[in-house]
Amino acid sequence: NKTNEKQDKGFGDVKQITKEYMDYYTNHRPQKALGGLSPSAYRIKTLKKSS
């Protein structure tokens, strides 16, 4: 049962899942407000323009 599998996760698993989601949220998640770029891609693009 998948519900029980999720409930059986320990603190280490929760830390890893959180770390992976934070990486996705910051580095891979496209944002409409940023022209479809991820936050990190937008930051890189902006820094290149100002150099």
MOPAC internal coordinates of N, CA, C and O (Angstrom, degrees):
PM7 1SCF
backbone

  N    0.0000 0     0.00 0     0.00 0    0    0    0
  C    1.4534 1     0.00 0     0.00 0    1    0    0
  C    1.5266 1   109.67 1     0.00 0    2    1    0
  O    1.2310 1   120.07 1   -57.41 1    3    2    1
  N    1.3215 1   117.47 1   122.59 1    3    2    1
  C    1.4595 1   121.79 1  -176.42 1    5    3    2
  C    1.5237 1   112.57 1   -63.95 1    6    5    3
  O    1.2310 1   119.86 1   147.09 1    7    6    5
  N    1.3188 1   117.88 1   -32.91 1    7    6    5
  C    1.4601 1   120.64 1   178.41 1    9    7    6
  C    1.5209 1   110.20 1   -60.90 1   10    9    7
  O    1.2310 1   120.26 1   134.92 1   11   10    9
  N    1.3146 1   117.11 1   -45.08 1   11   10    9
  C    1.4614 1   120.77 1   178.92 1   13   11   10
  C    1.5195 1   111.28 1   -65.71 1   14   13   11
  O    1.2310 1   119.67 1   143.52 1   15   14   13
  N    1.3290 1   118.23 1   -36.48 1   15   14   13
  C    1.4609 1   121.54 1   177.95 1   17   15   14
  C    1.5216 1   109.84 1   -60.72 1   18   17   15
  O    1.2310 1   120.14 1   136.82 1   19   18   17
  N    1.3175 1   117.33 1   -43.18 1   19   18   17
  C    1.4630 1   120.85 1   179.30 1   21   19   18
  C    1.5208 1   110.71 1   -64.65 1   22   21   19
  O    1.2310 1   120.12 1   140.95 1   23   22   21
  N    1.3184 1   117.37 1   -39.05 1   23   22   21
  C    1.4553 1   121.35 1  -178.51 1   25   23   22
  C    1.5224 1   111.73 1   -71.85 1   26   25   23
  O    1.2310 1   119.52 1   156.67 1   27   26   25
  N    1.3107 1   118.52 1   -23.33 1   27   26   25
  C    1.4554 1   122.32 1  -177.70 1   29   27   26
  C    1.5285 1   113.07 1   -81.57 1   30   29   27
  O    1.2310 1   119.49 1   177.05 1   31   30   29
  N    1.3040 1   118.57 1    -2.95 1   31   30   29
  C    1.4600 1   121.03 1  -178.16 1   33   31   30
  C    1.5273 1   109.93 1   -68.25 1   34   33   31
  O    1.2310 1   121.02 1   -41.90 1   35   34   33
  N    1.3116 1   115.65 1   138.10 1   35   34   33
  C    1.4559 1   120.96 1   178.41 1   37   35   34
  C    1.5200 1   110.66 1   -93.22 1   38   37   35
  O    1.2310 1   121.03 1     2.11 1   39   38   37
  N    1.3162 1   115.63 1  -177.89 1   39   38   37
  C    1.4623 1   121.44 1  -177.79 1   41   39   38
  C    1.5262 1   111.57 1   -60.81 1   42   41   39
  O    1.2310 1   119.95 1   140.07 1   43   42   41
  N    1.3243 1   117.71 1   -39.93 1   43   42   41
  C    1.4648 1   120.85 1   178.93 1   45   43   42
  C    1.5149 1   111.79 1   -61.36 1   46   45   43
  O    1.2310 1   120.51 1   140.81 1   47   46   45
  N    1.3281 1   116.64 1   -39.19 1   47   46   45
  C    1.4619 1   121.04 1   177.73 1   49   47   46
  C    1.5198 1   110.71 1   -66.02 1   50   49   47
  O    1.2310 1   120.82 1   137.96 1   51   50   49
  N    1.3201 1   116.03 1   -42.04 1   51   50   49
  C    1.4652 1   120.45 1   179.72 1   53   51   50
  C    1.5229 1   109.92 1   -63.62 1   54   53   51
  O    1.2310 1   120.15 1   138.50 1   55   54   53
  N    1.3342 1   117.32 1   -41.50 1   55   54   53
  C    1.4684 1   120.74 1   177.45 1   57   55   54
  C    1.5262 1   110.68 1   -60.33 1   58   57   55
  O    1.2310 1   120.18 1   135.94 1   59   58   57
  N    1.3362 1   117.26 1   -44.06 1   59   58   57
  C    1.4652 1   121.26 1  -178.82 1   61   59   58
  C    1.5209 1   111.10 1   -65.68 1   62   61   59
  O    1.2310 1   120.27 1   135.86 1   63   62   61
  N    1.3207 1   117.09 1   -44.14 1   63   62   61
  C    1.4677 1   121.09 1   178.80 1   65   63   62
  C    1.5208 1   110.11 1   -61.58 1   66   65   63
  O    1.2310 1   120.28 1   137.80 1   67   66   65
  N    1.3323 1   117.08 1   -42.20 1   67   66   65
  C    1.4650 1   121.67 1   179.24 1   69   67   66
  C    1.5225 1   110.53 1   -63.94 1   70   69   67
  O    1.2310 1   120.31 1   136.22 1   71   70   69
  N    1.3206 1   117.01 1   -43.78 1   71   70   69
  C    1.4659 1   121.70 1   179.09 1   73   71   70
  C    1.5291 1   110.71 1   -60.88 1   74   73   71
  O    1.2310 1   120.52 1   135.73 1   75   74   73
  N    1.3372 1   116.62 1   -44.27 1   75   74   73
  C    1.4648 1   120.73 1   179.58 1   77   75   74
  C    1.5223 1   111.25 1   -64.44 1   78   77   75
  O    1.2310 1   120.11 1   139.89 1   79   78   77
  N    1.3276 1   117.39 1   -40.11 1   79   78   77
  C    1.4652 1   120.17 1   179.37 1   81   79   78
  C    1.5236 1   110.69 1   -67.96 1   82   81   79
  O    1.2310 1   119.89 1   140.04 1   83   82   81
  N    1.3217 1   117.81 1   -39.96 1   83   82   81
  C    1.4677 1   120.42 1   178.46 1   85   83   82
  C    1.5259 1   110.60 1   -62.83 1   86   85   83
  O    1.2310 1   120.27 1   140.64 1   87   86   85
  N    1.3374 1   117.09 1   -39.36 1   87   86   85
  C    1.4623 1   120.82 1   176.74 1   89   87   86
  C    1.5245 1   110.07 1   -62.68 1   90   89   87
  O    1.2310 1   120.39 1   133.85 1   91   90   89
  N    1.3221 1   116.86 1   -46.15 1   91   90   89
  C    1.4666 1   120.78 1   177.80 1   93   91   90
  C    1.5277 1   110.43 1   -60.12 1   94   93   91
  O    1.2310 1   120.15 1   132.45 1   95   94   93
  N    1.3158 1   117.32 1   -47.55 1   95   94   93
  C    1.4642 1   122.76 1  -175.61 1   97   95   94
  C    1.5299 1   110.88 1   -61.52 1   98   97   95
  O    1.2310 1   120.27 1   140.43 1   99   98   97
  N    1.3276 1   117.08 1   -39.57 1   99   98   97
  C    1.4585 1   121.36 1  -176.41 1  101   99   98
  C    1.5233 1   113.25 1   -86.56 1  102  101   99
  O    1.2310 1   120.03 1   142.88 1  103  102  101
  N    1.3207 1   117.54 1   -37.12 1  103  102  101
  C    1.4613 1   120.09 1  -169.49 1  105  103  102
  C    1.5199 1   116.16 1  -108.84 1  106  105  103
  O    1.2310 1   119.28 1   162.84 1  107  106  105
  N    1.3155 1   118.99 1   -17.16 1  107  106  105
  C    1.4606 1   119.16 1  -172.03 1  109  107  106
  C    1.5253 1   115.10 1  -128.82 1  110  109  107
  O    1.2310 1   119.67 1   162.44 1  111  110  109
  N    1.3156 1   118.23 1   -17.56 1  111  110  109
  C    1.4711 1   122.60 1  -173.34 1  113  111  110
  C    1.5235 1   109.86 1   -77.24 1  114  113  111
  O    1.2310 1   119.44 1   -66.78 1  115  114  113
  N    1.3386 1   118.67 1   113.22 1  115  114  113
  C    1.4657 1   120.20 1   178.95 1  117  115  114
  C    1.5322 1   110.84 1   -68.66 1  118  117  115
  O    1.2310 1   121.39 1   -38.06 1  119  118  117
  N    1.3203 1   114.95 1   141.94 1  119  118  117
  C    1.4569 1   121.23 1   179.94 1  121  119  118
  C    1.5188 1   109.97 1  -119.72 1  122  121  119
  O    1.2310 1   120.52 1   -55.34 1  123  122  121
  N    1.3032 1   116.61 1   124.66 1  123  122  121
  C    1.4576 1   121.55 1   178.71 1  125  123  122
  C    1.5328 1   110.35 1   -57.58 1  126  125  123
  O    1.2310 1   120.38 1   137.89 1  127  126  125
  N    1.3249 1   116.88 1   -42.11 1  127  126  125
  C    1.4658 1   121.92 1  -178.29 1  129  127  126
  C    1.5325 1   112.36 1   -65.69 1  130  129  127
  O    1.2310 1   120.11 1   161.39 1  131  130  129
  N    1.3236 1   117.39 1   -18.61 1  131  130  129
  C    1.4681 1   121.62 1  -179.99 1  133  131  130
  C    1.5267 1   111.11 1  -105.27 1  134  133  131
  O    1.2310 1   120.60 1  -156.33 1  135  134  133
  N    1.3104 1   116.45 1    23.67 1  135  134  133
  C    1.4563 1   120.86 1   179.09 1  137  135  134
  C    1.5186 1   113.20 1    71.13 1  138  137  135
  O    1.2310 1   120.09 1  -152.01 1  139  138  137
  N    1.3098 1   117.43 1    27.99 1  139  138  137
  C    1.4593 1   121.29 1   179.30 1  141  139  138
  C    1.5182 1   113.96 1    84.32 1  142  141  139
  O    1.2310 1   120.15 1  -177.18 1  143  142  141
  N    1.3201 1   117.32 1     2.82 1  143  142  141
  C    1.4632 1   121.03 1   178.69 1  145  143  142
  C    1.5230 1   110.50 1   -88.50 1  146  145  143
  O    1.2310 1   121.11 1   -23.35 1  147  146  145
  N    1.3162 1   115.49 1   156.65 1  147  146  145
  C    1.4629 1   119.76 1   171.95 1  149  147  146
  C    1.5295 1   107.50 1   -75.54 1  150  149  147
  O    1.2310 1   119.52 1   -19.74 1  151  150  149
  N    1.3285 1   118.52 1   160.26 1  151  150  149
  C    1.4595 1   119.64 1   178.70 1  153  151  150
  C    1.5285 1   113.39 1   -55.37 1  154  153  151
  O    1.2310 1   119.87 1   138.80 1  155  154  153
  N    1.3278 1   117.85 1   -41.20 1  155  154  153
  C    1.4660 1   118.99 1  -179.50 1  157  155  154
  C    1.5275 1   111.66 1   -70.21 1  158  157  155
  O    1.2310 1   119.62 1   141.84 1  159  158  157
  N    1.3289 1   118.32 1   -38.16 1  159  158  157
  C    1.4702 1   120.73 1   177.68 1  161  159  158
  C    1.5255 1   110.36 1   -65.24 1  162  161  159
  O    1.2310 1   120.35 1   141.23 1  163  162  161
  N    1.3181 1   116.93 1   -38.77 1  163  162  161
  C    1.4646 1   120.97 1   177.79 1  165  163  162
  C    1.5314 1   110.62 1   -64.53 1  166  165  163
  O    1.2310 1   120.55 1   138.27 1  167  166  165
  N    1.3310 1   116.55 1   -41.73 1  167  166  165
  C    1.4621 1   121.03 1   178.73 1  169  167  166
  C    1.5235 1   110.22 1   -60.99 1  170  169  167
  O    1.2310 1   120.39 1   134.88 1  171  170  169
  N    1.3232 1   116.87 1   -45.12 1  171  170  169
  C    1.4687 1   121.04 1  -179.98 1  173  171  170
  C    1.5232 1   110.16 1   -63.05 1  174  173  171
  O    1.2310 1   120.19 1   135.07 1  175  174  173
  N    1.3214 1   117.25 1   -44.93 1  175  174  173
  C    1.4642 1   121.79 1   179.25 1  177  175  174
  C    1.5251 1   110.55 1   -60.50 1  178  177  175
  O    1.2310 1   120.31 1   136.27 1  179  178  177
  N    1.3243 1   117.01 1   -43.73 1  179  178  177
  C    1.4610 1   121.80 1  -179.66 1  181  179  178
  C    1.5222 1   110.97 1   -65.52 1  182  181  179
  O    1.2310 1   120.16 1   138.22 1  183  182  181
  N    1.3243 1   117.31 1   -41.78 1  183  182  181
  C    1.4613 1   120.76 1   179.37 1  185  183  182
  C    1.5235 1   111.50 1   -65.42 1  186  185  183
  O    1.2310 1   119.98 1   142.77 1  187  186  185
  N    1.3350 1   117.65 1   -37.23 1  187  186  185
  C    1.4642 1   120.84 1   178.46 1  189  187  186
  C    1.5216 1   111.14 1   -65.00 1  190  189  187
  O    1.2310 1   120.50 1   142.59 1  191  190  189
  N    1.3412 1   116.64 1   -37.41 1  191  190  189
  C    1.4643 1   120.57 1   178.77 1  193  191  190
  C    1.5226 1   111.43 1   -65.60 1  194  193  191
  O    1.2310 1   120.12 1   144.00 1  195  194  193
  N    1.3380 1   117.38 1   -36.00 1  195  194  193
  C    1.4616 1   120.90 1  -175.86 1  197  195  194
  C    1.5261 1   112.64 1   -83.99 1  198  197  195
  O    1.2310 1   119.66 1   172.10 1  199  198  197
  N    1.3269 1   118.24 1    -7.90 1  199  198  197
  C    1.4747 1   121.58 1  -179.22 1  201  199  198
  C    1.5035 1   111.44 1   -81.32 1  202  201  199
  O    1.2310 1   120.10 1   180.00 1  203  202  201

